Structures are given as C-alpha cells and as structure tokens.
C-alpha cells in the first residue's frame, strides 16, 4: 500500500495523526518520549507504527500536560498532580470561589474608605 492519495499528496498515518493531536509533541519530543531516534519517528509518520507504540503515546498524553507553563503537572487517576501535591476539581473550584470572595470584599472595603474620605 502506498502512502499517497490519488492527488499525489502524502497520506497521514494513524501514528502521525495521533502524534499531531498531542500538544507539544514534535518529532524530537516524540523520539525522547518513545526512546527512539528521530529517524524512527519520521519513518513511523510515513509508514505507521506498531499499535502498541500508538497506545503508549495515548497513555503518555493522558498523564502529561504538554502545554507551555504546565511543565511538571500531570494527571493520574483523575487527580491533578504537581510536586507531590494533589488537586481535585472541587478543591480548585473552592479555592477559586474563596479568592473571588476575598477580591470582592477588598473592593468593597476600598470603595467604603474612598467614600468616607
């Protein structure tokens, strides 16, 4: 089977499409994650990779947050982890609500002080 469609363009393999959908996973980073050479990644882009390699990338992606600014953060068993700290959705939302309340209270105090002056 050829890697080109009827118009002569390269057809993307499942490996390439999977790798492309994972944010921050260029050829170099893919090679590092899979512990292979960049040439192997490029070959898999053209001719596809074994299914276990694609599954590994998908599993790796579920745990990693490959977005700038999120280095060191990861998901595991439904929990956001960073430097040994665990964050669950309800605690993040509670902290957000608390911060919003503090900001609102501070604004009200400043407003009251300005009107008294």
Residue pairs with C-beta under 8 A, 6 or more apart in sequence:
2 11
3 10
3 11
3 13
3 46
3 47
4 10
4 11
5 11
10 46
12 20
12 45
13 44
13 45
13 46
13 47
13 48
13 49
14 48
14 49
14 54
15 44
15 45
15 48
15 49
15 53
15 54
15 57
16 44
16 45
16 46
18 54
18 57
18 58
19 25
19 30
19 41
19 45
19 57
22 57
22 61
22 66
23 66
23 67
24 66
24 67
24 68
25 33
25 57
25 61
25 66
27 38
27 41
27 42
27 45
28 38
29 66
30 41
30 57
31 37
31 38
31 40
31 41
33 57
33 60
34 40
34 41
34 53
34 56
34 57
44 53
62 75
63 74
63 75
63 76
64 74
64 75
65 73
65 74
65 75
72 82
72 83
73 80
73 81
73 82
74 80
74 81
74 82
75 81
78 88
79 86
79 87
79 88
80 86
80 87
80 88
80 92
81 87
